[in-house]
């Protein structure tokens, strides 16, 4: 099955940087009401430089392999990077996931995120891959970061 | 009501010919194996033809106008009511058409809160009116296994009226706890499901009715998952209200049914108001038509009612006792095949005698959405998630489950195709088989 790339299964079985850590600046809890998947996500920002840097992102994800793996890839790709860059990663992931199979994703931009290219062919599963991102955007917004007007509800995010 | 003669393979094959959608393929030319009839059933040609015939030849707004088409449309709609009433052993005057089962439950819940408005019960039979009053100190009883449609409207009714919501629990085995432990002197309404949409378990309605009757409480039965699968007779059940939906009964989407005891419907204030449901309208206020029209505001869903009547005809031609026997054979077969797989954990009782229409299960270590995706890849359509029964899943300590559900067109070969597709799950997700 093209949906379950080996990378997705690996991330789902061993989610990277998982677990809720202290200290943190903001915490969000998001759920997908259609299936009950949940994620609690915390961010800590280092604001000493010109741009805030994602000093830590920690999470507790409960759900299907797609939603857990997507959150794991989010943490792996974004941890330690300037927040504006992580928003670019998000934009590239979102474009790929909502492309209905047209956008295969650029490994330079989204790293292991390319494993989720197959998800875009299954419209019912796009929400799963965006749940962690919705929680992340919301956590950034609560920390005062300009997220460019992106919605933070996963259902709205899917259609944006 | 005990199953007698399951349908033969030839009979099921003939039935399947009436459902062209079952012959289509999905996901790279896999034959469709539709095991999601608990969510919505497929519809036979005669139902589609009945709807089309209505629009082709008789379409007009029901109960309006005096021209010939209006007459024919009204006749078709009212004949459908009579036909559907017969299907559940009811008087046509006690059958109200709604948009779906959810609206039918909300109709009762809103009528009960509207009954508390000043003057709402003026002129109503005092004995019936007394049963409709609800306020602080009163209790509404539901169960922990309800579909959200038979839970949230009662939560909201409790909030609006100041009554309290209580619930009958579910045992670890998935059976309902003793209703008499929760139903008490303060209970005014008892709303329970006839068949759990997740566990497929059948409620002991007689026990619920006995406990409710002893304290004068109204009983509301959610029969959405029972009417499609075995013979249901409102007189035998002895409840006060019964609700079901057309689209799980081989009928169209957009039509549901509320049956209520005549004397209660007659005393109830309306839920939705507007055209068709009035007796007399003046600028200062209005009076309302007797049931069922009082509860059917606006132009009704006539074509869907006609389609639902055709579905009742279709099922009665097969015979609901046979439908029930076929269903039991499928459930028995599915439980046997799943029991051969120790990595599959079936939710609820594993005795097929306790079950109707559906089997829900979990594969420990694999999320139901992932299970469902693997099945979908093989052309097998099942339901995954909490099936609009989140509290029940919490009670059974699982976040979600996968449900295979059946109808009269389902074959044992399809059940086999489903379990064989399921066998790929442990391998793909690396859990031990």
Interface residues (C-beta under 8 A of the other chain):
Chain A: X1 X3 X4 X9 X12 X13 X34 X35 X36 X37 X62 X63 X64 X65 X66 X122 X125 X128
Chain B: X366 X367 X368 X369 X370 X373 X374 X377 X384 X385 X386 X390 X393 X399 X400 X428 X429 X430
